[in-house]
């Protein structure tokens, strides 16, 4: 079995096991140097946490295991194309390669909002279903200036 198929199978097995435990049909693993360093399954309903997607849980696990937030030398295997939130986390973790099983269209067919959220993101702010109102920028921007001026900050 090809190495990528092996790790994808682990992600799919995590999804299957999660369904048996009452969770969603999503699983993910993060691999570094040929070894699984992070595992995650969808824990949204069991943790009452809308951010507890499989990819997020795997990123948290890998970051904890490796004791770092930069996972640029890692690869993600996930049972489904990442939703926009997870994709954002993947970019923040600097993961460069993603292998996925199901598509966002497949997820939409069984009632998940991934495809809908992708379409919302492409809309202008004033046409999205979630109202976004800027305010107090002149005060908020001061925190950015303070951080930008720090000499001992750790960029990410």
Backbone as CSV, one residue per row, in Angstrom:
resi,resn,N_x,N_y,N_z,CA_x,CA_y,CA_z,C_x,C_y,C_z
1,UNK,0.844,-1.182,0.000,0.000,0.000,0.000,0.890,1.246,0.000
2,UNK,0.579,2.185,-0.852,1.323,3.442,-0.916,1.227,4.167,0.433
3,UNK,2.283,4.871,0.805,2.352,5.540,2.109,1.205,6.528,2.313
4,UNK,0.835,7.271,1.259,-0.261,8.236,1.395,-1.582,7.522,1.653
5,UNK,-1.779,6.394,0.988,-3.003,5.612,1.202,-3.052,5.076,2.630
6,UNK,-1.907,4.691,3.152,-1.839,4.174,4.528,-2.318,5.227,5.513
7,UNK,-1.820,6.458,5.389,-2.211,7.507,6.328,-3.645,7.977,6.098
8,UNK,-4.087,7.984,4.841,-5.481,8.328,4.568,-6.405,7.297,5.187
9,UNK,-6.009,6.042,5.131,-6.816,4.981,5.740,-6.941,5.205,7.243
10,UNK,-5.885,5.687,7.891,-5.950,5.976,9.330,-6.984,7.073,9.587
11,UNK,-6.982,8.113,8.762,-7.953,9.196,8.914,-9.380,8.685,8.735
12,UNK,-9.578,7.833,7.742,-10.909,7.264,7.480,-11.348,6.376,8.649
13,UNK,-10.414,5.614,9.204,-10.735,4.768,10.352,-11.118,5.612,11.569
14,UNK,-10.437,6.742,11.754,-10.807,7.645,12.849,-12.229,8.159,12.655
15,UNK,-12.591,8.477,11.409,-13.953,8.937,11.115,-14.969,7.836,11.420
16,UNK,-14.668,6.621,10.990,-15.573,5.490,11.228,-15.758,5.222,12.710
17,UNK,-14.672,5.230,13.442,-14.726,5.000,14.887,-15.504,6.111,15.581
18,UNK,-15.333,7.333,15.101,-16.032,8.467,15.701,-17.541,8.344,15.518
19,UNK,-17.963,7.847,14.363,-19.397,7.631,14.125,-19.939,6.625,15.144
20,UNK,-19.204,5.550,15.372,-19.629,4.525,16.336,-19.770,5.101,17.740
21,UNK,-18.975,6.155,18.039,-19.016,6.781,19.355,-19.974,7.970,19.409
22,UNK,-20.793,8.121,18.358,-21.801,9.171,18.356,-21.351,10.507,17.787
23,UNK,-20.164,10.561,17.197,-19.652,11.807,16.636,-19.854,11.900,15.136
24,UNK,-19.331,12.970,14.567,-19.455,13.211,13.136,-18.516,12.347,12.312
25,UNK,-18.772,12.259,11.006,-18.023,11.359,10.115,-16.725,11.952,9.569
26,UNK,-15.902,12.484,10.478,-14.673,13.149,10.044,-13.501,12.706,10.912
27,UNK,-12.374,12.415,10.250,-11.149,12.058,10.951,-9.960,12.656,10.230
28,UNK,-8.889,12.922,10.977,-7.692,13.521,10.384,-6.451,13.098,11.148
29,UNK,-5.341,12.988,10.409,-4.041,12.743,11.034,-3.013,13.698,10.426
30,UNK,-2.045,14.036,11.235,-0.918,14.852,10.781,0.326,13.992,10.900
31,UNK,1.099,13.986,9.823,2.283,13.135,9.717,3.519,14.011,9.566
32,UNK,4.558,13.665,10.308,5.852,14.344,10.216,6.940,13.279,10.159
33,UNK,7.787,13.362,9.171,8.869,12.394,8.998,8.374,10.951,9.017
34,UNK,7.239,10.707,8.377,6.724,9.356,8.253,6.002,8.801,9.456
35,UNK,5.778,9.636,10.483,5.098,9.182,11.691,3.903,10.055,11.997
36,UNK,2.832,9.439,12.475,1.655,10.196,12.899,2.003,10.945,14.183
37,UNK,1.862,12.271,14.144,2.157,13.104,15.315,0.913,13.791,15.849
38,UNK,-0.195,13.678,15.112,-1.442,14.283,15.561,-2.627,13.524,15.011
39,UNK,-3.626,13.327,15.850,-4.850,12.638,15.451,-6.034,13.482,15.882
40,UNK,-7.088,13.420,15.079,-8.287,14.147,15.459,-9.526,13.543,14.842
41,UNK,-10.601,13.621,15.566,-11.915,13.237,15.066,-12.861,14.371,15.426
42,UNK,-13.941,14.474,14.699,-14.897,15.547,14.926,-15.528,15.390,16.309
43,UNK,-15.335,16.397,17.165,-15.828,16.363,18.546,-16.827,17.485,18.811
44,UNK,-17.422,18.022,17.740,-18.331,19.164,17.872,-19.444,18.875,18.870
45,UNK,-20.178,17.788,18.666,-21.319,17.508,19.532,-20.898,16.946,20.888
46,UNK,-19.863,16.152,20.937,-19.455,15.565,22.222,-18.793,16.599,23.128
47,UNK,-18.118,17.584,22.542,-17.470,18.635,23.340,-18.307,19.912,23.423
48,UNK,-19.450,19.940,22.710,-20.228,21.177,22.594,-19.336,22.336,22.175
49,UNK,-18.536,22.079,21.140,-17.547,23.046,20.648,-17.610,23.081,19.124
50,UNK,-18.169,24.153,18.544,-18.288,24.204,17.088,-16.947,24.259,16.358
51,UNK,-15.856,24.494,17.074,-14.533,24.517,16.440,-13.806,23.179,16.533
52,UNK,-14.406,22.194,17.152,-13.738,20.909,17.395,-13.844,19.982,16.188
53,UNK,-13.459,20.491,15.013,-13.433,19.675,13.798,-12.203,18.772,13.832
54,UNK,-12.234,17.708,13.048,-11.153,16.720,13.054,-9.797,17.360,12.758
55,UNK,-9.743,18.239,11.756,-8.470,18.861,11.382,-7.944,19.754,12.507
56,UNK,-8.835,20.507,13.132,-8.444,21.381,14.250,-7.911,20.531,15.403
57,UNK,-8.616,19.444,15.707,-8.182,18.567,16.799,-6.821,17.943,16.477
58,UNK,-6.609,17.564,15.227,-5.320,16.980,14.828,-4.205,18.025,14.912
59,UNK,-4.499,19.251,14.511,-3.497,20.329,14.612,-3.147,20.586,16.068
60,UNK,-4.150,20.637,16.923,-3.896,20.837,18.367,-3.040,19.702,18.925
61,UNK,-3.365,18.476,18.534,-2.629,17.312,19.012,-1.183,17.339,18.523
62,UNK,-0.984,17.624,17.237,0.370,17.659,16.669,1.185,18.795,17.275
63,UNK,0.583,19.950,17.438,1.298,21.089,18.023,1.727,20.788,19.448
64,UNK,0.853,20.116,20.187,1.184,19.722,21.561,2.284,18.666,21.566
65,UNK,2.176,17.675,20.697,3.157,16.593,20.626,4.542,17.121,20.228
66,UNK,4.556,18.026,19.244,5.838,18.555,18.739,6.305,19.796,19.501
67,UNK,5.434,20.328,20.348,5.733,21.518,21.145,6.097,22.722,20.264
68,UNK,5.281,22.921,19.204,5.482,24.063,18.313,4.216,24.310,17.506
69,UNK,4.051,25.549,17.055,2.865,25.883,16.262,3.131,25.838,14.770
70,UNK,4.378,25.805,14.355,4.743,25.750,12.944,4.843,24.291,12.510
71,UNK,3.876,23.869,11.705,3.838,22.476,11.237,4.167,22.399,9.754
72,UNK,5.029,23.292,9.305,5.339,23.382,7.874,6.029,22.140,7.314
73,UNK,6.580,21.314,8.168,7.219,20.082,7.702,6.285,18.873,7.838
74,UNK,5.007,19.140,8.055,4.021,18.080,8.258,3.037,18.004,7.084
75,UNK,2.367,16.879,6.995,1.332,16.647,5.990,0.049,16.258,6.703
76,UNK,-1.074,16.764,6.188,-2.385,16.466,6.755,-3.131,15.492,5.863
77,UNK,-3.699,14.468,6.473,-4.575,13.515,5.799,-5.923,13.620,6.489
78,UNK,-6.965,13.892,5.725,-8.279,14.085,6.322,-9.352,13.392,5.493
79,UNK,-10.345,12.881,6.164,-11.379,12.105,5.479,-12.276,12.967,4.593
80,UNK,-12.202,14.292,4.737,-13.030,15.186,3.919,-12.264,16.481,3.635
81,UNK,-12.524,17.060,2.484,-11.948,18.360,2.136,-12.217,19.326,3.287
82,UNK,-11.198,20.030,3.764,-11.385,20.905,4.926,-12.380,22.039,4.673
83,UNK,-13.163,22.338,5.699,-14.067,23.479,5.650,-13.231,24.764,5.727
84,UNK,-13.827,25.917,5.503,-13.061,27.172,5.553,-12.363,27.422,6.893
85,UNK,-13.019,27.081,8.007,-12.384,27.285,9.308,-11.128,26.428,9.421
86,UNK,-11.249,25.169,9.050,-10.104,24.263,9.133,-9.014,24.667,8.148
87,UNK,-9.416,25.084,6.973,-8.439,25.534,5.994,-7.654,26.729,6.539
88,UNK,-8.346,27.643,7.212,-7.665,28.773,7.849,-6.645,28.292,8.873
89,UNK,-7.036,27.330,9.705,-6.118,26.786,10.711,-4.933,26.090,10.057
90,UNK,-5.186,25.411,8.940,-4.114,24.737,8.206,-3.108,25.763,7.693
91,UNK,-3.610,26.873,7.163,-2.713,27.940,6.710,-1.927,28.522,7.883
92,UNK,-2.599,28.760,9.018,-1.895,29.300,10.188,-0.834,28.326,10.694
93,UNK,-1.083,27.029,10.583,-0.108,26.015,11.018,1.003,25.825,9.985
94,UNK,0.831,26.425,8.803,1.813,26.384,7.712,1.952,25.001,7.076
95,UNK,0.925,24.163,7.218,0.944,22.841,6.589,0.892,23.037,5.079
96,UNK,1.774,22.355,4.374,1.910,22.582,2.932,1.188,21.557,2.055
97,UNK,0.894,20.378,2.607,0.262,19.315,1.810,-0.939,18.747,2.534
98,UNK,-2.041,18.645,1.789,-3.275,18.080,2.320,-3.748,16.984,1.362
99,UNK,-4.071,15.834,1.918,-4.718,14.761,1.166,-6.091,14.570,1.792
100,UNK,-7.144,14.524,0.966,-8.485,14.388,1.520,-9.297,13.365,0.736
101,UNK,-10.300,12.817,1.409,-11.174,11.815,0.806,-12.404,12.452,0.184
102,UNK,-13.432,12.665,0.986,-14.678,13.248,0.497,-14.496,14.722,0.149
103,UNK,-15.372,15.227,-0.725,-15.328,16.638,-1.114,-16.323,17.449,-0.301
104,UNK,-16.222,18.768,-0.406,-17.193,19.631,0.278,-18.598,19.426,-0.293
105,UNK,-18.687,19.074,-1.579,-19.998,18.761,-2.176,-20.570,17.494,-1.556
106,UNK,-19.712,16.495,-1.304,-20.165,15.273,-0.632,-20.699,15.614,0.767
107,UNK,-19.996,16.501,1.470,-20.427,16.910,2.813,-21.770,17.631,2.749
108,UNK,-21.954,18.479,1.748,-23.222,19.198,1.586,-24.372,18.221,1.351
109,UNK,-24.112,17.165,0.614,-25.160,16.181,0.315,-25.706,15.486,1.561
110,UNK,-24.895,15.428,2.630,-25.381,14.794,3.860,-25.682,15.822,4.957
111,UNK,-25.766,17.109,4.564,-26.253,18.125,5.492,-25.227,19.012,6.164
112,UNK,-23.970,18.987,5.740,-22.956,19.851,6.339,-22.795,21.129,5.513
113,UNK,-22.449,22.232,6.180,-22.453,23.574,5.580,-21.167,23.993,4.878
114,UNK,-20.214,23.114,4.711,-18.916,23.489,4.155,-19.045,24.284,2.850
115,UNK,-19.771,23.743,1.902,-19.899,24.378,0.594,-20.605,25.730,0.709
116,UNK,-21.623,25.806,1.550,-22.344,27.058,1.780,-21.399,28.124,2.349
117,UNK,-20.579,27.744,3.321,-19.655,28.713,3.932,-18.625,29.173,2.911
118,UNK,-18.121,28.253,2.094,-17.203,28.664,1.024,-17.859,29.717,0.132
119,UNK,-19.130,29.530,-0.224,-19.805,30.501,-1.097,-20.039,31.823,-0.373
120,UNK,-20.304,31.794,0.915,-20.492,33.016,1.699,-19.211,33.854,1.742
121,UNK,-18.077,33.196,1.898,-16.801,33.911,2.007,-16.510,34.719,0.751
122,UNK,-16.956,34.230,-0.378,-16.674,34.937,-1.632,-17.586,36.143,-1.853
123,UNK,-18.611,36.298,-1.031,-19.528,37.426,-1.176,-18.956,38.697,-0.548
124,UNK,-19.355,39.867,-1.046,-18.987,41.116,-0.360,-19.579,41.110,1.054
125,UNK,-18.942,41.795,1.977,-19.390,41.789,3.377,-20.874,42.125,3.516
126,UNK,-21.364,43.076,2.748,-22.752,43.518,2.905,-23.777,42.527,2.339
127,UNK,-23.319,41.445,1.711,-24.242,40.444,1.154,-24.188,39.113,1.901
128,UNK,-23.350,39.014,2.912,-23.243,37.772,3.681,-24.407,37.640,4.658
129,UNK,-24.697,36.411,5.053,-25.801,36.171,5.975,-25.450,36.537,7.422
130,UNK,-24.181,36.691,7.728,-23.740,37.126,9.048,-23.345,38.602,8.936
131,UNK,-24.013,39.447,9.726,-23.734,40.887,9.677,-22.356,41.171,10.273
132,UNK,-21.564,41.961,9.562,-20.236,42.363,10.039,-20.165,43.886,10.002
133,UNK,-19.935,44.506,11.177,-19.939,45.953,11.293,-18.628,46.421,11.899
134,UNK,-17.823,47.159,11.145,-16.578,47.676,11.726,-16.878,48.791,12.721
135,UNK,-16.071,48.843,13.784,-16.215,49.922,14.759,-14.959,50.054,15.618
136,UNK,-14.715,51.243,16.109,-13.613,51.589,17.013,-12.242,51.232,16.452
137,UNK,-12.085,51.290,15.141,-10.793,50.967,14.528,-9.692,51.872,15.053
138,UNK,-9.988,53.155,15.242,-8.958,54.091,15.702,-8.408,53.697,17.075
139,UNK,-9.209,53.023,17.872,-8.734,52.528,19.171,-8.104,51.140,19.020
140,UNK,-8.726,50.287,18.243,-8.229,48.920,18.070,-6.865,48.905,17.391
141,UNK,-6.638,49.807,16.456,-5.376,49.817,15.697,-4.172,50.062,16.604
142,UNK,-4.399,50.700,17.739,-3.304,50.966,18.689,-2.688,49.663,19.198
143,UNK,-3.513,48.607,19.334,-2.954,47.322,19.780,-2.026,46.745,18.711
144,UNK,-2.380,46.943,17.440,-1.507,46.481,16.358,-0.197,47.244,16.350
145,UNK,-0.265,48.548,16.524,0.956,49.368,16.556,1.840,48.958,17.734
146,UNK,1.232,48.707,18.884,2.004,48.281,20.065,2.729,46.970,19.791
147,UNK,2.020,46.021,19.196,2.630,44.723,18.908,3.723,44.863,17.854
148,UNK,3.476,45.660,16.823,4.450,45.842,15.746,5.742,46.469,16.264
149,UNK,5.659,47.290,17.294,6.835,47.974,17.848,7.633,47.093,18.808
150,UNK,7.056,45.991,19.277,7.754,45.131,20.235,8.995,44.518,19.589
151,UNK,10.083,44.557,20.307,11.335,43.973,19.787,11.429,42.478,20.073
152,UNK,10.784,42.009,21.126,10.928,40.616,21.544,9.718,39.754,21.196
153,UNK,8.936,40.168,20.212,7.750,39.391,19.846,8.143,38.148,19.044
154,UNK,7.284,37.150,19.127,7.472,35.950,18.312,6.425,35.980,17.212
155,UNK,6.874,36.197,15.996,5.964,36.282,14.869,5.372,34.914,14.543
156,UNK,4.193,34.935,13.999,3.547,33.687,13.574,2.672,33.928,12.431
